[in-house]
Amino acid sequence: MAAADDYLEIKDELMGAGDELMLLRYLKPMIDDGASWPQHFAEDADVFNKNPSTVFNPENTVFLIVKPRTETCGKTDGCEYGSWRIMVRDKLIRNEETGKLLGFKKILKFCVKKTKTRGREYKRSWVMEEYRLPNPKQDHVICKIRLLFQTEIGFLLFKHFSYSCGPLPAKQSLPAYGYGFPNPEDEGAYYLQSLIDHENEWPSYVTNDVYCMHPSALVDPHRDQMFARFGLCIFANRTEACGYTDGCESGCWRIMEGDKPISSIMVGEMFGYRRVFKFCEKDIDKHLGKVDGEVMFLTWIMEEYRLAEEEMKDKVLCVIKLHRSFIMAAAGDYLGIRDELMGAGDELILLRYLKPMIDDGASWPQHFAEDADVFNKNPSTVFNPENTVFLIVKPRTETCGKTDGCEYGSWRIMVRDKLIRNEETGKLLGFKKILKFCVKKTKTRGREYKRSWVMEEYRLPNPKQDHVICKIRLLFQTEIGFLLFKHFSYSCGPLPAKQSLPAYGYGFPNPEDEGAYYLQSLIDHENEWPSYVTNDVYCMHPSALVDPHRDQMFARFGLCIFANRTEACGYTDGCESGCWRIMEGDKPISSIMVGEMFGYRRVFKFCEKDIDKHLGKVDGEVMFLTWIMEEYRLAEEEMKDKVLCVIKLHRSFFYTQER
């Protein structure tokens, strides 16, 4: 057994070893003399069938002995998560002085199988360097396994095709994880020092899109233990839009704390800044998770560090962390408060929530996000259209809803303040106004299907208070009508729970059952056919009704359109870009309860004039896209022209002949 200093010496030698040293100093003695270094080399004959992310520490370089190494290794083997595949074939390792052949080296990469739910690694891949001797009968190999950035892989491949067998320079990448110092000030200074060290060699693998993607696409917080302890370092080229107008389908990064100066540890002079961002989820439920059986409130935080020099202002180091905090109320209380909020009338929102926030500093972070800049944002890009959003806006200025806005549109007042009074005593409790997001019209911008973003803004009667609660929803015109009717009535109670027809499909496993439920929707509304049905669904491109890339509910269930059809529908009508044509004629549908036929279903396909519009990319794969519309109507003669259309987008793999 070597002494501790011998162990460290061998470890350092291995970490910096070139190809020739790996073969002569380690592999050859193992095979010829039975030498072993168990502290440094593990043995695993099955490594090619394992997911390296689950068996290796991403911050360690692993040295393995693989025996036997078979012909299938790196070709047909693998695991459910992915497989090792050869990047470059054997390089001949020769003695640099004599030219004698010493052995071979190939490089393999672990290729992850793509799925719809699997987040990608942040520009890093598992790479294996495999060493073997020239004797074809020997089945021992040494494998050196590391998790590398793309730039490091580039250096490795460049070295593979060069004549030298020496090691790569020791430091070719920026730190992948945070430092985790007890003092945040010291930690910030060290991050800025990292930027100084690399200001003249800004690496090729920095990203511009860290502000435009969900952090779970960069790291798996459940698997990456180093991330859980220290956070993930992302080096980025930022723009002025970062933290203001950018975002992704599932949410956006927004600034929590503005620039804070950071001083050098050694000199004491200010040499950079730190900003803090919070990721705002469109789906509020994604803030909740279980850790060791406890319900936790999860918040993604990003600390952004940049140097003070003007030429370095757009080169930043972002440290992403996931904060966990216990929800003070039990899970049942959380759901109870949420249900209460969803059905709350005006008086309850003012007395139960806004007044305690202002008077006592109460907060419900699981239910109310804070966003002082909401009036300058496009709600379609920051909110989930199927969720009701509750926001705290502080400060609420005089320009809100008057002169502010964004490129896409602006919030404008629909109706002025309604006085909210206690229904028993008549005491003034506060005010409520209603605003609508008005979209700027352009030639290319498709309209929403009769739906608009609406904000109900609540404030207390004290003119010095600049807190307001905003309740934001995407509503049909009939729902807006009910809301306005309620606004001008005396009651402060909530609206009836169901004032509109369903916006999305049901997604039942059995299509027969699904059709019966759609017909039941028609029966329920036969005497109150709503005002927001459309006659032109058959005469317009479906992409004008829904954005299939942004609307996740549509992708899962399809979009419901209630229409007044004519005899021309599906025969002679259409639009500039194509037309709906019948694929399947009337098919009878029976009631689930009674079993009698009570309606019909027809299926339409949208025929594009431009055939290229049938093609699109999904997760990098070329797909054939087909818009389908299922039309449901009741059997009664008087209801034959009142139909429910369910629009879906079908995707199928597109195969082309090899050229």
Secondary structure, 3 states (H helix, E strand, C coil): CCCHHHHHHHHHHHHCCCHHHHHHHHHHHHHHHCCCCCCCCEECCCHHHCCHHHHCCCCCCEEEEECCCCCCCCCCCCCCCEEEEEEEEEEEEECCCCCCEEEEEEEEEEEECCCCCCCCCCCEEEEEEEEECCCCCCCCEEEEEEEEEHHHHHHHHHHHCCCCCCCCCCCCCCCCECCCCCCHHHHHHHHHHHHHHCCCCCCCCCECCHHHCCHHHCCCCCCCHHHHHHCEEEEEECCCCCCCCCCECCEEEEEEEEEEEEECCCCCCEEEEEEEEEEEECCHHHHEEEECCEEEEEEEEEEEEEECCHHHCCEEEEEEEEEEEECCCCHHHHHHHHHHHHCCCHHHHHHHHHHHHHHHCCCCCCCCEECCCHHHCCHHHHCCCCCCEEEEECCCCCCCCCCCCCCCEEEEEEEEEEEEECCCCCCEEEEEEEEEEEECCCCCCCCCCCEEEEEEEEECCCCCCCCEEEEEEEEEHHHHHHHHHHHCCCCCCCCCCCCCCCCECCCCCCHHHHHHHHHHHHHHCCCCCCCCCECCHHHCCHHHCCCCCCCHHHHHHCEEEEEECCCCCCCCCCECCEEEEEEEEEEEEECCCCCCEEEEEEEEEEEECCHHHHEEEECCEEEEEEEEEEEEEECCHHHCCEEEEEEEEEEEECCCCCC
